[in-house]
Amino acid sequence: MGMTGAGPLYIAVCGPGVASPEEEALAEELGRRLARAGAVVVCGGVSGVMDAVARGSKAEGGVCIGILPGPDRRGASPHLTFALPTGMSEGRNVLVARAADALIAVAGEFGTLSEIAFALKIGVPVVGLRTWQLHRGGSPVEAFPTAETPEEAVSDALELAAGHGSRSGR
C-alpha cells in the first residue's frame, strides 16, 4: 500500500498554523504513519500542524514537501524535505490541494476550510480528523468521511488516494 504503479501517493495534511499540543500530536502521528506507508506528505510548510506533520514524516525517514505562502523560504518548518516558496500567500492553498491524491484536514480555521473546499471542488478526496463539519440550509452535508484516530485517517486517505490516482496520469 502507499504506491501506485508509477510512484508514491501524495497526501496533503492541512491544519492550523497555531495549533494546540493535542493537534500537533495528531499531526506528528499522521506524518509518521504516512512516511511508514511510503506516502509523500504535502503541507503548507510553516508552523503548527504543518510543522508537526513534517516533524513526524522526517522522524520516519519520509519525504515532506512544504508549499510556502511567502516569496522565499523564511519561516519554513526545518523538518521539510523540500520547501517551495510561492509568494501567493493564502492562494497557495489551491496548490496544496492540487498537489495531493488525498487530503487529511486536522482541526483548523478558515485556511483549513479553504483547503477542504478546494480539494472537494477539484475532486481530491478529503478525510477529516476533528475538523470542520459542513452544513447547507441548516442540514448537514456529508461531503467527506471523518476519522477518529490518525491511524484511521491515514488508512482512509491512502485507500481513497489509491482509487483516485488515475486522474493524475501517473
Solvent accessible surface area in square Angstrom, and as a share of the most:
residue,aa,sasa,rsa
1,M,167,0.74
2,G,2,0.02
3,M,125,0.56
4,T,39,0.23
5,G,93,0.90
6,A,63,0.49
7,G,17,0.16
8,P,41,0.26
9,L,1,0.01
10,Y,69,0.26
11,I,0,0.00
12,A,0,0.00
13,V,0,0.00
14,C,3,0.02
15,G,8,0.08
16,P,13,0.08
17,G,27,0.26
18,V,142,0.81
19,A,21,0.16
20,S,45,0.29
21,P,118,0.74
22,E,102,0.46
23,E,41,0.19
24,E,49,0.22
25,A,62,0.48
26,L,18,0.09
27,A,0,0.00
28,E,41,0.18
29,E,61,0.27
30,L,0,0.00
31,G,0,0.00
32,R,77,0.28
33,R,69,0.25
34,L,0,0.00
35,A,13,0.10
36,R,144,0.53
37,A,27,0.21
38,G,35,0.34
39,A,4,0.03
40,V,13,0.07
41,V,0,0.00
42,V,1,0.01
43,C,0,0.00
44,G,2,0.02
45,G,0,0.00
46,V,34,0.20
47,S,58,0.37
48,G,8,0.07
49,V,0,0.00
50,M,17,0.07
51,D,29,0.15
52,A,0,0.00
53,V,0,0.00
54,A,0,0.00
55,R,72,0.26
56,G,0,0.00
57,S,0,0.00
58,K,115,0.49
59,A,59,0.46
60,E,63,0.28
61,G,69,0.67
62,G,18,0.17
63,V,55,0.31
64,C,1,0.01
65,I,29,0.15
66,G,0,0.00
67,I,14,0.07
68,L,2,0.01
69,P,35,0.22
70,G,24,0.23
71,P,112,0.70
72,D,48,0.25
73,R,152,0.56
74,R,201,0.73
75,G,63,0.60
76,A,26,0.20
77,S,8,0.05
78,P,104,0.66
79,H,44,0.19
80,L,24,0.12
81,T,65,0.38
82,F,110,0.46
83,A,21,0.16
84,L,89,0.44
85,P,48,0.30
86,T,38,0.22
87,G,47,0.45
88,M,89,0.40
89,S,57,0.37
90,E,120,0.54
91,G,29,0.28
92,R,21,0.08
93,N,6,0.03
94,V,57,0.33
95,L,66,0.33
96,V,0,0.00
97,A,0,0.00
98,R,126,0.46
99,A,41,0.32
100,A,0,0.00
101,D,4,0.02
102,A,0,0.00
103,L,0,0.00
104,I,0,0.00
105,A,0,0.00
106,V,0,0.00
107,A,13,0.10
108,G,17,0.17
109,E,120,0.54
110,F,149,0.62
111,G,36,0.35
112,T,4,0.02
113,L,43,0.21
114,S,35,0.23
115,E,12,0.05
116,I,0,0.00
117,A,53,0.41
118,F,72,0.30
119,A,0,0.00
120,L,59,0.29
121,K,169,0.71
122,I,50,0.26
123,G,44,0.42
124,V,2,0.01
125,P,25,0.16
126,V,2,0.01
127,V,0,0.00
128,G,0,0.00
129,L,0,0.00
130,R,132,0.48
131,T,25,0.15
132,W,75,0.26
133,Q,142,0.63
134,L,47,0.23
135,H,110,0.49
136,R,184,0.67
137,G,86,0.82
138,G,71,0.68
139,S,62,0.40
140,P,90,0.57
141,V,48,0.28
142,E,159,0.71
143,A,38,0.30
144,F,24,0.10
145,P,64,0.40
146,T,78,0.46
147,A,4,0.03
148,E,126,0.56
149,T,63,0.36
150,P,10,0.06
151,E,101,0.45
152,E,66,0.30
153,A,0,0.00
154,V,10,0.05
155,S,49,0.32
156,D,39,0.20
157,A,0,0.00
158,L,4,0.02
159,E,116,0.52
160,L,66,0.33
161,A,0,0.00
162,A,56,0.44
163,G,69,0.66
164,H,30,0.13
165,G,6,0.06
166,S,100,0.64
167,R,99,0.36
168,S,43,0.28
169,G,70,0.68
170,R,91,0.33
